[in-house]
Every structure is written in C-alpha cells, then in structure tokens.
Amino acid sequence: MAVYINLIKWTDQGRAKADSLPARTDEVAKRIEAAGGKLVGNYLTMGRFDQVAITEAPDDETAAALLIIIAQRGNAVTETLRAFTMDETRELVRRAGEIAGSS
C-alpha cells in the first residue's frame, strides 16, 4: 500500500473545535479503513504544522478522495507527501537506470 505523510494546519474553525480532535481523528481512521487504507499514526505537533498523520491507501486516487473529504469539512488545510519505502526506492532507482540507459 502507498504511504502518505499528511502535514495538517488547522483553520480557525478547526482551532475552535480542538477539544473534539481525538474523536474526529477516530472518525477519520474509520473512514480511511472503510476506503481500504490505514491510519498508521496521527500526532499533535508543535511548530509550523498543528498535526501530522501518516496514512496508507491502496492508491493515489483513494488518498486524494479522502483528502477532499477533509477539505470539505473546513477544519484543516493539508499538504500531503507521497512517501516511498526503501524497497520502493530501490525499484525506482532500477527503473531510472533503465530509462537513462535507453536514451
């Protein structure tokens, strides 16, 4: 499954609902699982972002659909990074070599 690092910044609306964050996080985890994914971890953070979530999804389209749901709620703005495991990175490096060799 693809891994995503979601950097989350709360909106004014989200900050006003900070006391419900644990319950909302549980709801998001259930929605991710229903879509075939997994919430690996969800963390309250200090600094530029208020929260960081690490998720898995079957594909980019599923991850994007889940992020649209979050955007529609209006509680947060997200920046999502697609993360690659070292096994995936080895395959990407191999493919890059093939492509470079074919030019």
Residue pairs with C-beta under 8 A, 6 or more apart in sequence:
1 37
1 38
1 56
1 57
1 58
2 56
2 57
2 58
2 59
2 60
2 63
2 82
3 40
3 54
3 55
3 56
3 82
3 83
3 84
3 85
4 54
4 55
4 56
4 57
4 63
4 80
4 81
4 82
4 83
5 52
5 53
5 54
5 80
5 81
5 83
6 52
6 53
6 54
6 55
6 67
6 78
6 79
6 80
6 81
7 49
7 52
7 78
7 79
7 80
7 81
8 49
8 50
8 51
8 52
8 53
8 76
8 77
8 78
9 48
9 49
9 50
9 76
9 77
9 78
9 79
10 18
10 50
10 51
10 75
10 76
11 74
11 75
11 76
11 77
13 74
13 75
14 50
14 74
14 75
14 76
17 24
17 75
21 44
21 51
24 75
25 39
25 42
28 39
28 42
28 53
28 70
29 39
29 42
31 66
31 69
32 38
32 39
32 55
32 57
32 66
33 39
35 57
35 58
35 62
35 65
35 66
36 57
36 58
36 62
37 55
37 56
37 57
37 58
37 62
37 63
37 66
38 55
38 56
39 53
39 54
39 55
40 54
40 55
40 56
41 53
41 54
42 51
42 52
42 53
42 54
43 51
43 52
43 53
44 50
44 51
45 51
45 52
49 79
50 76
51 76
54 83
55 63
55 66
57 63
57 66
60 82
63 80
67 78
67 80
70 76
70 78
71 77
71 78
84 92
